[in-house]
Amino acid sequence: MPLTIANLTPPIVNTHTYLATTGRRAEYAPRPPAVPSILVLAENSVVISPRRAQEFSDLDWDVRARAGSPHDMHVQMPTQLAILLEDVLSA
C-alpha cells in the first residue's frame, strides 16, 4: 500500500499542520519585498518562528497575526482574516 496521509497511524487530523511541521524545506534568508507586502501568520505559526517573523518585519514586511488563529486561518476563519486585512481590502 502506498504511503499517504490517510493511512498513517495515528491518523492525521490537520493535514496542513502535519505537512508544515514535517516537510523538508530549504533554508532561506528573508529579503525586503519588491512591493509593499503583508505576511499573515497564525498566532503560534508552525511555519514562521517569532524570530523569523521579526526578521521579515525588520525588512519592512507588514507582519500581522491574529490571537487564537490556526495555521489554516484562511479556511477556518475567513471573516476574521478579512477583518485583519480590512485596510488592504477596502483600499
PyMOL Python script that loads the backbone (N, CA, C, O; Angstrom):
from pymol import cmd

cmd.read_pdbstr("""\
ATOM      1  N   MET A   1       0.843  -1.174   0.000  1.00  0.00           N
ATOM      2  CA  MET A   1       0.000   0.000   0.000  1.00  0.00           C
ATOM      3  C   MET A   1       0.891   1.241   0.000  1.00  0.00           C
ATOM      4  O   MET A   1       1.834   1.319   0.788  1.00  0.00           O
ATOM      5  N   PRO A   2       0.603   2.225  -0.885  1.00  0.00           N
ATOM      6  CA  PRO A   2       1.418   3.442  -0.903  1.00  0.00           C
ATOM      7  C   PRO A   2       1.197   4.259   0.364  1.00  0.00           C
ATOM      8  O   PRO A   2       0.113   4.253   0.946  1.00  0.00           O
ATOM      9  N   LEU A   3       2.244   4.960   0.775  1.00  0.00           N
ATOM     10  CA  LEU A   3       2.155   5.798   1.963  1.00  0.00           C
ATOM     11  C   LEU A   3       1.434   7.088   1.618  1.00  0.00           C
ATOM     12  O   LEU A   3       1.876   7.838   0.748  1.00  0.00           O
ATOM     13  N   THR A   4       0.332   7.348   2.292  1.00  0.00           N
ATOM     14  CA  THR A   4      -0.417   8.588   2.119  1.00  0.00           C
ATOM     15  C   THR A   4      -0.773   9.138   3.486  1.00  0.00           C
ATOM     16  O   THR A   4      -0.669   8.433   4.489  1.00  0.00           O
ATOM     17  N   ILE A   5      -1.188  10.385   3.532  1.00  0.00           N
ATOM     18  CA  ILE A   5      -1.619  10.994   4.786  1.00  0.00           C
ATOM     19  C   ILE A   5      -2.767  10.177   5.377  1.00  0.00           C
ATOM     20  O   ILE A   5      -2.828   9.990   6.592  1.00  0.00           O
ATOM     21  N   ALA A   6      -3.667   9.694   4.539  1.00  0.00           N
ATOM     22  CA  ALA A   6      -4.862   8.995   5.007  1.00  0.00           C
ATOM     23  C   ALA A   6      -4.553   7.692   5.727  1.00  0.00           C
ATOM     24  O   ALA A   6      -5.307   7.309   6.621  1.00  0.00           O
ATOM     25  N   ASN A   7      -3.467   6.988   5.374  1.00  0.00           N
ATOM     26  CA  ASN A   7      -3.215   5.696   6.011  1.00  0.00           C
ATOM     27  C   ASN A   7      -2.087   5.725   7.035  1.00  0.00           C
ATOM     28  O   ASN A   7      -1.557   4.674   7.394  1.00  0.00           O
ATOM     29  N   LEU A   8      -1.716   6.899   7.505  1.00  0.00           N
ATOM     30  CA  LEU A   8      -0.718   6.988   8.577  1.00  0.00           C
ATOM     31  C   LEU A   8      -1.343   6.609   9.911  1.00  0.00           C
ATOM     32  O   LEU A   8      -2.544   6.790  10.112  1.00  0.00           O
ATOM     33  N   THR A   9      -0.547   6.095  10.805  1.00  0.00           N
ATOM     34  CA  THR A   9      -1.019   5.757  12.143  1.00  0.00           C
ATOM     35  C   THR A   9      -0.187   6.560  13.135  1.00  0.00           C
ATOM     36  O   THR A   9       1.041   6.497  13.075  1.00  0.00           O
ATOM     37  N   PRO A  10      -0.795   7.303  14.035  1.00  0.00           N
ATOM     38  CA  PRO A  10      -2.225   7.569  14.133  1.00  0.00           C
ATOM     39  C   PRO A  10      -2.667   8.461  12.985  1.00  0.00           C
ATOM     40  O   PRO A  10      -1.842   9.120  12.352  1.00  0.00           O
ATOM     41  N   PRO A  11      -3.968   8.483  12.715  1.00  0.00           N
ATOM     42  CA  PRO A  11      -4.454   9.316  11.609  1.00  0.00           C
ATOM     43  C   PRO A  11      -4.117  10.786  11.838  1.00  0.00           C
ATOM     44  O   PRO A  11      -4.128  11.268  12.970  1.00  0.00           O
ATOM     45  N   ILE A  12      -3.828  11.471  10.781  1.00  0.00           N
ATOM     46  CA  ILE A  12      -3.511  12.893  10.851  1.00  0.00           C
ATOM     47  C   ILE A  12      -4.811  13.677  10.718  1.00  0.00           C
ATOM     48  O   ILE A  12      -5.529  13.546   9.726  1.00  0.00           O
ATOM     49  N   VAL A  13      -5.105  14.491  11.725  1.00  0.00           N
ATOM     50  CA  VAL A  13      -6.352  15.256  11.725  1.00  0.00           C
ATOM     51  C   VAL A  13      -6.183  16.547  10.932  1.00  0.00           C
ATOM     52  O   VAL A  13      -7.050  16.894  10.129  1.00  0.00           O
ATOM     53  N   ASN A  14      -5.098  17.252  11.142  1.00  0.00           N
ATOM     54  CA  ASN A  14      -4.867  18.520  10.464  1.00  0.00           C
ATOM     55  C   ASN A  14      -3.742  18.330   9.451  1.00  0.00           C
ATOM     56  O   ASN A  14      -2.565  18.459   9.788  1.00  0.00           O
ATOM     57  N   THR A  15      -4.108  18.026   8.227  1.00  0.00           N
ATOM     58  CA  THR A  15      -3.134  17.735   7.179  1.00  0.00           C
ATOM     59  C   THR A  15      -2.183  18.900   6.951  1.00  0.00           C
ATOM     60  O   THR A  15      -0.982  18.690   6.784  1.00  0.00           O
ATOM     61  N   HIS A  16      -2.703  20.131   6.942  1.00  0.00           N
ATOM     62  CA  HIS A  16      -1.853  21.292   6.684  1.00  0.00           C
ATOM     63  C   HIS A  16      -0.758  21.420   7.731  1.00  0.00           C
ATOM     64  O   HIS A  16       0.407  21.633   7.394  1.00  0.00           O
ATOM     65  N   THR A  17      -1.127  21.291   9.000  1.00  0.00           N
ATOM     66  CA  THR A  17      -0.136  21.406  10.064  1.00  0.00           C
ATOM     67  C   THR A  17       0.870  20.268   9.978  1.00  0.00           C
ATOM     68  O   THR A  17       2.066  20.487  10.173  1.00  0.00           O
ATOM     69  N   TYR A  18       0.405  19.060   9.690  1.00  0.00           N
ATOM     70  CA  TYR A  18       1.309  17.918   9.559  1.00  0.00           C
ATOM     71  C   TYR A  18       2.346  18.181   8.476  1.00  0.00           C
ATOM     72  O   TYR A  18       3.541  17.979   8.692  1.00  0.00           O
ATOM     73  N   LEU A  19       1.892  18.630   7.317  1.00  0.00           N
ATOM     74  CA  LEU A  19       2.817  18.887   6.216  1.00  0.00           C
ATOM     75  C   LEU A  19       3.757  20.038   6.530  1.00  0.00           C
ATOM     76  O   LEU A  19       4.938  19.991   6.187  1.00  0.00           O
ATOM     77  N   ALA A  20       3.239  21.067   7.178  1.00  0.00           N
ATOM     78  CA  ALA A  20       4.068  22.228   7.500  1.00  0.00           C
ATOM     79  C   ALA A  20       5.146  21.893   8.521  1.00  0.00           C
ATOM     80  O   ALA A  20       6.251  22.430   8.450  1.00  0.00           O
ATOM     81  N   THR A  21       4.839  21.013   9.468  1.00  0.00           N
ATOM     82  CA  THR A  21       5.809  20.715  10.523  1.00  0.00           C
ATOM     83  C   THR A  21       6.759  19.592  10.156  1.00  0.00           C
ATOM     84  O   THR A  21       7.816  19.464  10.775  1.00  0.00           O
ATOM     85  N   THR A  22       6.422  18.779   9.175  1.00  0.00           N
ATOM     86  CA  THR A  22       7.286  17.648   8.836  1.00  0.00           C
ATOM     87  C   THR A  22       7.964  17.801   7.489  1.00  0.00           C
ATOM     88  O   THR A  22       8.872  17.035   7.167  1.00  0.00           O
ATOM     89  N   GLY A  23       7.541  18.777   6.692  1.00  0.00           N
ATOM     90  CA  GLY A  23       8.120  18.956   5.363  1.00  0.00           C
ATOM     91  C   GLY A  23       9.566  19.395   5.445  1.00  0.00           C
ATOM     92  O   GLY A  23       9.962  20.100   6.374  1.00  0.00           O
ATOM     93  N   ARG A  24      10.338  18.982   4.486  1.00  0.00           N
ATOM     94  CA  ARG A  24      11.735  19.417   4.416  1.00  0.00           C
ATOM     95  C   ARG A  24      11.790  20.643   3.531  1.00  0.00           C
ATOM     96  O   ARG A  24      11.504  20.589   2.335  1.00  0.00           O
ATOM     97  N   ARG A  25      12.160  21.736   4.141  1.00  0.00           N
ATOM     98  CA  ARG A  25      12.227  22.990   3.411  1.00  0.00           C
ATOM     99  C   ARG A  25      13.660  23.501   3.433  1.00  0.00           C
ATOM    100  O   ARG A  25      14.348  23.423   4.451  1.00  0.00           O
ATOM    101  N   ALA A  26      14.092  24.017   2.306  1.00  0.00           N
ATOM    102  CA  ALA A  26      15.427  24.606   2.240  1.00  0.00           C
ATOM    103  C   ALA A  26      15.463  25.869   3.088  1.00  0.00           C
ATOM    104  O   ALA A  26      14.480  26.606   3.162  1.00  0.00           O
ATOM    105  N   GLU A  27      16.590  26.110   3.719  1.00  0.00           N
ATOM    106  CA  GLU A  27      16.749  27.344   4.482  1.00  0.00           C
ATOM    107  C   GLU A  27      16.744  28.527   3.518  1.00  0.00           C
ATOM    108  O   GLU A  27      17.193  28.415   2.377  1.00  0.00           O
ATOM    109  N   TYR A  28      16.246  29.628   3.976  1.00  0.00           N
ATOM    110  CA  TYR A  28      16.212  30.823   3.156  1.00  0.00           C
ATOM    111  C   TYR A  28      16.446  32.022   4.040  1.00  0.00           C
ATOM    112  O   TYR A  28      16.231  31.981   5.251  1.00  0.00           O
ATOM    113  N   ALA A  29      16.885  33.079   3.416  1.00  0.00           N
ATOM    114  CA  ALA A  29      17.085  34.335   4.133  1.00  0.00           C
ATOM    115  C   ALA A  29      16.014  35.311   3.666  1.00  0.00           C
ATOM    116  O   ALA A  29      15.906  35.569   2.467  1.00  0.00           O
ATOM    117  N   PRO A  30      15.221  35.859   4.579  1.00  0.00           N
ATOM    118  CA  PRO A  30      14.217  36.843   4.167  1.00  0.00           C
ATOM    119  C   PRO A  30      14.870  38.017   3.449  1.00  0.00           C
ATOM    120  O   PRO A  30      15.983  38.426   3.779  1.00  0.00           O
ATOM    121  N   ARG A  31      14.172  38.535   2.487  1.00  0.00           N
ATOM    122  CA  ARG A  31      14.633  39.708   1.737  1.00  0.00           C
ATOM    123  C   ARG A  31      13.533  40.759   1.766  1.00  0.00           C
ATOM    124  O   ARG A  31      12.366  40.430   1.977  1.00  0.00           O
ATOM    125  N   PRO A  32      13.892  42.003   1.558  1.00  0.00           N
ATOM    126  CA  PRO A  32      12.862  43.045   1.518  1.00  0.00           C
ATOM    127  C   PRO A  32      11.886  42.759   0.378  1.00  0.00           C
ATOM    128  O   PRO A  32      12.292  42.253  -0.668  1.00  0.00           O
ATOM    129  N   PRO A  33      10.610  43.076   0.570  1.00  0.00           N
ATOM    130  CA  PRO A  33       9.650  42.850  -0.509  1.00  0.00           C
ATOM    131  C   PRO A  33       9.880  43.836  -1.653  1.00  0.00           C
ATOM    132  O   PRO A  33      10.299  44.971  -1.428  1.00  0.00           O
ATOM    133  N   ALA A  34       9.604  43.398  -2.876  1.00  0.00           N
ATOM    134  CA  ALA A  34       9.757  44.272  -4.041  1.00  0.00           C
ATOM    135  C   ALA A  34       8.667  45.337  -4.081  1.00  0.00           C
ATOM    136  O   ALA A  34       8.871  46.428  -4.614  1.00  0.00           O
ATOM    137  N   VAL A  35       7.517  45.014  -3.516  1.00  0.00           N
ATOM    138  CA  VAL A  35       6.384  45.934  -3.418  1.00  0.00           C
ATOM    139  C   VAL A  35       5.847  45.815  -2.003  1.00  0.00           C
ATOM    140  O   VAL A  35       6.133  44.818  -1.340  1.00  0.00           O
ATOM    141  N   PRO A  36       5.082  46.785  -1.503  1.00  0.00           N
ATOM    142  CA  PRO A  36       4.515  46.645  -0.161  1.00  0.00           C
ATOM    143  C   PRO A  36       3.789  45.295  -0.037  1.00  0.00           C
ATOM    144  O   PRO A  36       2.929  44.966  -0.854  1.00  0.00           O
ATOM    145  N   SER A  37       4.146  44.524   0.991  1.00  0.00           N
ATOM    146  CA  SER A  37       3.625  43.163   1.131  1.00  0.00           C
ATOM    147  C   SER A  37       3.261  42.850   2.565  1.00  0.00           C
ATOM    148  O   SER A  37       3.853  43.374   3.508  1.00  0.00           O
ATOM    149  N   ILE A  38       2.268  41.979   2.710  1.00  0.00           N
ATOM    150  CA  ILE A  38       1.771  41.574   4.025  1.00  0.00           C
ATOM    151  C   ILE A  38       2.056  40.095   4.229  1.00  0.00           C
ATOM    152  O   ILE A  38       1.884  39.284   3.320  1.00  0.00           O
ATOM    153  N   LEU A  39       2.490  39.763   5.422  1.00  0.00           N
ATOM    154  CA  LEU A  39       2.682  38.373   5.823  1.00  0.00           C
ATOM    155  C   LEU A  39       1.715  38.118   6.972  1.00  0.00           C
ATOM    156  O   LEU A  39       1.867  38.694   8.050  1.00  0.00           O
ATOM    157  N   VAL A  40       0.722  37.261   6.753  1.00  0.00           N
ATOM    158  CA  VAL A  40      -0.283  36.966   7.770  1.00  0.00           C
ATOM    159  C   VAL A  40       0.083  35.638   8.414  1.00  0.00           C
ATOM    160  O   VAL A  40       0.255  34.631   7.726  1.00  0.00           O
ATOM    161  N   LEU A  41       0.202  35.640   9.738  1.00  0.00           N
ATOM    162  CA  LEU A  41       0.617  34.446  10.476  1.00  0.00           C
ATOM    163  C   LEU A  41      -0.447  33.973  11.444  1.00  0.00           C
ATOM    164  O   LEU A  41      -1.227  34.768  11.968  1.00  0.00           O
ATOM    165  N   ALA A  42      -0.471  32.679  11.672  1.00  0.00           N
ATOM    166  CA  ALA A  42      -1.268  32.134  12.761  1.00  0.00           C
ATOM    167  C   ALA A  42      -0.628  32.594  14.063  1.00  0.00           C
ATOM    168  O   ALA A  42       0.542  32.975  14.087  1.00  0.00           O
ATOM    169  N   GLU A  43      -1.395  32.556  15.139  1.00  0.00           N
ATOM    170  CA  GLU A  43      -0.872  33.037  16.424  1.00  0.00           C
ATOM    171  C   GLU A  43       0.437  32.343  16.796  1.00  0.00           C
ATOM    172  O   GLU A  43       1.420  33.010  17.117  1.00  0.00           O
ATOM    173  N   ASN A  44       0.458  31.041  16.756  1.00  0.00           N
ATOM    174  CA  ASN A  44       1.673  30.275  17.048  1.00  0.00           C
ATOM    175  C   ASN A  44       2.062  29.518  15.788  1.00  0.00           C
ATOM    176  O   ASN A  44       1.942  28.295  15.723  1.00  0.00           O
ATOM    177  N   SER A  45       2.522  30.249  14.801  1.00  0.00           N
ATOM    178  CA  SER A  45       2.808  29.659  13.497  1.00  0.00           C
ATOM    179  C   SER A  45       3.797  28.499  13.607  1.00  0.00           C
ATOM    180  O   SER A  45       4.825  28.598  14.278  1.00  0.00           O
ATOM    181  N   VAL A  46       3.463  27.401  12.932  1.00  0.00           N
ATOM    182  CA  VAL A  46       4.373  26.257  12.885  1.00  0.00           C
ATOM    183  C   VAL A  46       5.334  26.392  11.710  1.00  0.00           C
ATOM    184  O   VAL A  46       6.238  25.571  11.549  1.00  0.00           O
ATOM    185  N   VAL A  47       5.146  27.417  10.895  1.00  0.00           N
ATOM    186  CA  VAL A  47       5.972  27.602   9.711  1.00  0.00           C
ATOM    187  C   VAL A  47       6.974  28.737   9.902  1.00  0.00           C
ATOM    188  O   VAL A  47       8.140  28.609   9.527  1.00  0.00           O
ATOM    189  N   ILE A  48       6.524  29.843  10.480  1.00  0.00           N
ATOM    190  CA  ILE A  48       7.375  31.015  10.679  1.00  0.00           C
ATOM    191  C   ILE A  48       7.559  31.239  12.176  1.00  0.00           C
ATOM    192  O   ILE A  48       6.593  31.513  12.888  1.00  0.00           O
ATOM    193  N   SER A  49       8.781  31.123  12.647  1.00  0.00           N
ATOM    194  CA  SER A  49       9.071  31.329  14.068  1.00  0.00           C
ATOM    195  C   SER A  49       8.951  32.810  14.405  1.00  0.00           C
ATOM    196  O   SER A  49       9.018  33.656  13.513  1.00  0.00           O
ATOM    197  N   PRO A  50       8.775  33.134  15.693  1.00  0.00           N
ATOM    198  CA  PRO A  50       8.748  34.556  16.081  1.00  0.00           C
ATOM    199  C   PRO A  50      10.021  35.291  15.653  1.00  0.00           C
ATOM    200  O   PRO A  50       9.958  36.450  15.242  1.00  0.00           O
ATOM    201  N   ARG A  51      11.156  34.634  15.746  1.00  0.00           N
ATOM    202  CA  ARG A  51      12.425  35.250  15.328  1.00  0.00           C
ATOM    203  C   ARG A  51      12.400  35.564  13.835  1.00  0.00           C
ATOM    204  O   ARG A  51      12.818  36.643  13.414  1.00  0.00           O
ATOM    205  N   ARG A  52      11.908  34.618  13.037  1.00  0.00           N
ATOM    206  CA  ARG A  52      11.853  34.823  11.589  1.00  0.00           C
ATOM    207  C   ARG A  52      10.816  35.897  11.243  1.00  0.00           C
ATOM    208  O   ARG A  52      11.037  36.699  10.336  1.00  0.00           O
ATOM    209  N   ALA A  53       9.700  35.917  11.954  1.00  0.00           N
ATOM    210  CA  ALA A  53       8.678  36.950  11.725  1.00  0.00           C
ATOM    211  C   ALA A  53       9.277  38.334  11.988  1.00  0.00           C
ATOM    212  O   ALA A  53       8.998  39.281  11.253  1.00  0.00           O
ATOM    213  N   GLN A  54      10.089  38.451  13.026  1.00  0.00           N
ATOM    214  CA  GLN A  54      10.739  39.727  13.326  1.00  0.00           C
ATOM    215  C   GLN A  54      11.721  40.109  12.226  1.00  0.00           C
ATOM    216  O   GLN A  54      11.843  41.286  11.885  1.00  0.00           O
ATOM    217  N   GLU A  55      12.424  39.119  11.666  1.00  0.00           N
ATOM    218  CA  GLU A  55      13.335  39.404  10.553  1.00  0.00           C
ATOM    219  C   GLU A  55      12.560  39.998   9.370  1.00  0.00           C
ATOM    220  O   GLU A  55      13.004  40.969   8.757  1.00  0.00           O
ATOM    221  N   PHE A  56      11.395  39.407   9.053  1.00  0.00           N
ATOM    222  CA  PHE A  56      10.568  39.951   7.974  1.00  0.00           C
ATOM    223  C   PHE A  56      10.119  41.365   8.306  1.00  0.00           C
ATOM    224  O   PHE A  56      10.172  42.251   7.453  1.00  0.00           O
ATOM    225  N   SER A  57       9.681  41.580   9.530  1.00  0.00           N
ATOM    226  CA  SER A  57       9.234  42.902   9.953  1.00  0.00           C
ATOM    227  C   SER A  57      10.363  43.925   9.843  1.00  0.00           C
ATOM    228  O   SER A  57      10.145  45.050   9.394  1.00  0.00           O
ATOM    229  N   ASP A  58      11.551  43.537  10.247  1.00  0.00           N
ATOM    230  CA  ASP A  58      12.715  44.425  10.168  1.00  0.00           C
ATOM    231  C   ASP A  58      13.057  44.792   8.725  1.00  0.00           C
ATOM    232  O   ASP A  58      13.698  45.814   8.478  1.00  0.00           O
ATOM    233  N   LEU A  59      12.633  43.963   7.773  1.00  0.00           N
ATOM    234  CA  LEU A  59      12.889  44.216   6.355  1.00  0.00           C
ATOM    235  C   LEU A  59      11.717  44.926   5.669  1.00  0.00           C
ATOM    236  O   LEU A  59      11.632  44.967   4.442  1.00  0.00           O
ATOM    237  N   ASP A  60      10.816  45.485   6.488  1.00  0.00           N
ATOM    238  CA  ASP A  60       9.675  46.277   6.000  1.00  0.00           C
ATOM    239  C   ASP A  60       8.502  45.461   5.465  1.00  0.00           C
ATOM    240  O   ASP A  60       7.676  45.992   4.723  1.00  0.00           O
ATOM    241  N   TRP A  61       8.411  44.182   5.824  1.00  0.00           N
ATOM    242  CA  TRP A  61       7.190  43.433   5.571  1.00  0.00           C
ATOM    243  C   TRP A  61       6.175  43.872   6.619  1.00  0.00           C
ATOM    244  O   TRP A  61       6.543  44.166   7.757  1.00  0.00           O
ATOM    245  N   ASP A  62       4.914  43.917   6.246  1.00  0.00           N
ATOM    246  CA  ASP A  62       3.835  44.210   7.184  1.00  0.00           C
ATOM    247  C   ASP A  62       3.406  42.848   7.759  1.00  0.00           C
ATOM    248  O   ASP A  62       2.612  42.135   7.144  1.00  0.00           O
ATOM    249  N   VAL A  63       3.927  42.499   8.915  1.00  0.00           N
ATOM    250  CA  VAL A  63       3.659  41.191   9.526  1.00  0.00           C
ATOM    251  C   VAL A  63       2.469  41.327  10.463  1.00  0.00           C
ATOM    252  O   VAL A  63       2.466  42.162  11.368  1.00  0.00           O
ATOM    253  N   ARG A  64       1.449  40.488  10.234  1.00  0.00           N
ATOM    254  CA  ARG A  64       0.226  40.525  11.043  1.00  0.00           C
ATOM    255  C   ARG A  64      -0.094  39.134  11.557  1.00  0.00           C
ATOM    256  O   ARG A  64       0.178  38.131  10.898  1.00  0.00           O
ATOM    257  N   ALA A  65      -0.678  39.093  12.747  1.00  0.00           N
ATOM    258  CA  ALA A  65      -1.126  37.827  13.337  1.00  0.00           C
ATOM    259  C   ALA A  65      -2.420  38.083  14.088  1.00  0.00           C
ATOM    260  O   ALA A  65      -2.682  39.202  14.528  1.00  0.00           O
ATOM    261  N   ARG A  66      -3.224  37.043  14.232  1.00  0.00           N
ATOM    262  CA  ARG A  66      -4.469  37.167  14.987  1.00  0.00           C
ATOM    263  C   ARG A  66      -4.430  36.172  16.138  1.00  0.00           C
ATOM    264  O   ARG A  66      -4.166  34.988  15.932  1.00  0.00           O
ATOM    265  N   ALA A  67      -4.688  36.645  17.333  1.00  0.00           N
ATOM    266  CA  ALA A  67      -4.693  35.785  18.518  1.00  0.00           C
ATOM    267  C   ALA A  67      -5.696  34.648  18.329  1.00  0.00           C
ATOM    268  O   ALA A  67      -6.827  34.869  17.895  1.00  0.00           O
ATOM    269  N   GLY A  68      -5.272  33.449  18.655  1.00  0.00           N
ATOM    270  CA  GLY A  68      -6.146  32.289  18.594  1.00  0.00           C
ATOM    271  C   GLY A  68      -6.358  31.712  17.206  1.00  0.00           C
ATOM    272  O   GLY A  68      -7.171  30.805  17.032  1.00  0.00           O
ATOM    273  N   SER A  69      -5.640  32.222  16.218  1.00  0.00           N
ATOM    274  CA  SER A  69      -5.856  31.741  14.853  1.00  0.00           C
ATOM    275  C   SER A  69      -5.062  30.467  14.580  1.00  0.00           C
ATOM    276  O   SER A  69      -3.927  30.332  15.037  1.00  0.00           O
ATOM    277  N   PRO A  70      -5.666  29.516  13.824  1.00  0.00           N
ATOM    278  CA  PRO A  70      -4.973  28.283  13.455  1.00  0.00           C
ATOM    279  C   PRO A  70      -4.131  28.503  12.198  1.00  0.00           C
ATOM    280  O   PRO A  70      -4.225  29.545  11.549  1.00  0.00           O
ATOM    281  N   HIS A  71      -3.319  27.524  11.872  1.00  0.00           N
ATOM    282  CA  HIS A  71      -2.457  27.600  10.682  1.00  0.00           C
ATOM    283  C   HIS A  71      -3.274  27.866   9.416  1.00  0.00           C
ATOM    284  O   HIS A  71      -2.873  28.663   8.567  1.00  0.00           O
ATOM    285  N   ASP A  72      -4.413  27.199   9.298  1.00  0.00           N
ATOM    286  CA  ASP A  72      -5.239  27.382   8.098  1.00  0.00           C
ATOM    287  C   ASP A  72      -6.383  28.363   8.358  1.00  0.00           C
ATOM    288  O   ASP A  72      -7.545  28.082   8.063  1.00  0.00           O
ATOM    289  N   MET A  73      -6.025  29.510   8.911  1.00  0.00           N
ATOM    290  CA  MET A  73      -6.978  30.562   9.242  1.00  0.00           C
ATOM    291  C   MET A  73      -7.813  30.963   8.028  1.00  0.00           C
ATOM    292  O   MET A  73      -8.998  31.262   8.175  1.00  0.00           O
ATOM    293  N   HIS A  74      -7.228  30.975   6.847  1.00  0.00           N
ATOM    294  CA  HIS A  74      -7.949  31.381   5.643  1.00  0.00           C
ATOM    295  C   HIS A  74      -9.128  30.456   5.344  1.00  0.00           C
ATOM    296  O   HIS A  74     -10.081  30.866   4.680  1.00  0.00           O
ATOM    297  N   VAL A  75      -9.074  29.214   5.827  1.00  0.00           N
ATOM    298  CA  VAL A  75     -10.164  28.257   5.628  1.00  0.00           C
ATOM    299  C   VAL A  75     -11.119  28.268   6.813  1.00  0.00           C
ATOM    300  O   VAL A  75     -12.336  28.309   6.632  1.00  0.00           O
ATOM    301  N   GLN A  76     -10.570  28.232   8.033  1.00  0.00           N
ATOM    302  CA  GLN A  76     -11.385  28.108   9.236  1.00  0.00           C
ATOM    303  C   GLN A  76     -11.939  29.428   9.743  1.00  0.00           C
ATOM    304  O   GLN A  76     -12.966  29.434  10.422  1.00  0.00           O
ATOM    305  N   MET A  77     -11.294  30.544   9.437  1.00  0.00           N
ATOM    306  CA  MET A  77     -11.709  31.841   9.971  1.00  0.00           C
ATOM    307  C   MET A  77     -11.666  32.916   8.885  1.00  0.00           C
ATOM    308  O   MET A  77     -10.987  33.927   9.063  1.00  0.00           O
ATOM    309  N   PRO A  78     -12.368  32.730   7.772  1.00  0.00           N
ATOM    310  CA  PRO A  78     -12.257  33.711   6.683  1.00  0.00           C
ATOM    311  C   PRO A  78     -12.722  35.112   7.069  1.00  0.00           C
ATOM    312  O   PRO A  78     -12.142  36.096   6.611  1.00  0.00           O
ATOM    313  N   THR A  79     -13.749  35.220   7.895  1.00  0.00           N
ATOM    314  CA  THR A  79     -14.230  36.537   8.298  1.00  0.00           C
ATOM    315  C   THR A  79     -13.180  37.260   9.127  1.00  0.00           C
ATOM    316  O   THR A  79     -12.932  38.448   8.916  1.00  0.00           O
ATOM    317  N   GLN A  80     -12.556  36.548  10.077  1.00  0.00           N
ATOM    318  CA  GLN A  80     -11.526  37.166  10.908  1.00  0.00           C
ATOM    319  C   GLN A  80     -10.310  37.557  10.068  1.00  0.00           C
ATOM    320  O   GLN A  80      -9.668  38.572  10.336  1.00  0.00           O
ATOM    321  N   LEU A  81      -9.993  36.751   9.052  1.00  0.00           N
ATOM    322  CA  LEU A  81      -8.888  37.096   8.166  1.00  0.00           C
ATOM    323  C   LEU A  81      -9.228  38.370   7.387  1.00  0.00           C
ATOM    324  O   LEU A  81      -8.382  39.251   7.235  1.00  0.00           O
ATOM    325  N   ALA A  82     -10.448  38.462   6.902  1.00  0.00           N
ATOM    326  CA  ALA A  82     -10.871  39.658   6.176  1.00  0.00           C
ATOM    327  C   ALA A  82     -10.783  40.898   7.068  1.00  0.00           C
ATOM    328  O   ALA A  82     -10.382  41.967   6.607  1.00  0.00           O
ATOM    329  N   ILE A  83     -11.154  40.761   8.333  1.00  0.00           N
ATOM    330  CA  ILE A  83     -11.059  41.885   9.271  1.00  0.00           C
ATOM    331  C   ILE A  83      -9.597  42.282   9.469  1.00  0.00           C
ATOM    332  O   ILE A  83      -9.272  43.468   9.532  1.00  0.00           O
ATOM    333  N   LEU A  84      -8.718  41.282   9.567  1.00  0.00           N
ATOM    334  CA  LEU A  84      -7.287  41.543   9.738  1.00  0.00           C
ATOM    335  C   LEU A  84      -6.721  42.297   8.541  1.00  0.00           C
ATOM    336  O   LEU A  84      -5.769  43.066   8.672  1.00  0.00           O
ATOM    337  N   LEU A  85      -7.317  42.069   7.376  1.00  0.00           N
ATOM    338  CA  LEU A  85      -6.841  42.710   6.139  1.00  0.00           C
ATOM    339  C   LEU A  85      -7.772  43.813   5.646  1.00  0.00           C
ATOM    340  O   LEU A  85      -7.667  44.247   4.499  1.00  0.00           O
ATOM    341  N   GLU A  86      -8.675  44.265   6.500  1.00  0.00           N
ATOM    342  CA  GLU A  86      -9.694  45.231   6.093  1.00  0.00           C
ATOM    343  C   GLU A  86      -9.105  46.483   5.434  1.00  0.00           C
ATOM    344  O   GLU A  86      -9.645  46.969   4.440  1.00  0.00           O
ATOM    345  N   ASP A  87      -8.021  46.999   5.971  1.00  0.00           N
ATOM    346  CA  ASP A  87      -7.430  48.214   5.406  1.00  0.00           C
ATOM    347  C   ASP A  87      -6.952  47.983   3.980  1.00  0.00           C
ATOM    348  O   ASP A  87      -7.021  48.891   3.151  1.00  0.00           O
ATOM    349  N   VAL A  88      -6.472  46.790   3.685  1.00  0.00           N
ATOM    350  CA  VAL A  88      -5.997  46.480   2.333  1.00  0.00           C
ATOM    351  C   VAL A  88      -7.165  46.215   1.400  1.00  0.00           C
ATOM    352  O   VAL A  88      -7.181  46.685   0.263  1.00  0.00           O
ATOM    353  N   LEU A  89      -8.156  45.451   1.891  1.00  0.00           N
ATOM    354  CA  LEU A  89      -9.294  45.082   1.070  1.00  0.00           C
ATOM    355  C   LEU A  89     -10.182  46.267   0.716  1.00  0.00           C
ATOM    356  O   LEU A  89     -10.860  46.247  -0.311  1.00  0.00           O
ATOM    357  N   SER A  90     -10.185  47.289   1.549  1.00  0.00           N
ATOM    358  CA  SER A  90     -11.051  48.439   1.297  1.00  0.00           C
ATOM    359  C   SER A  90     -10.325  49.585   0.594  1.00  0.00           C
ATOM    360  O   SER A  90     -10.921  50.631   0.336  1.00  0.00           O
ATOM    361  N   ALA A  91      -9.058  49.396   0.286  1.00  0.00           N
ATOM    362  CA  ALA A  91      -8.281  50.470  -0.368  1.00  0.00           C
ATOM    363  C   ALA A  91      -8.697  50.650  -1.809  1.00  0.00           C
ATOM    364  O   ALA A  91      -8.152  51.505  -2.507  1.00  0.00           O
TER     365      ALA A  91
END
""", "prot")
cmd.dss("prot")
cmd.show_as("cartoon", "prot")
cmd.util.cbc("prot")
cmd.orient("prot")
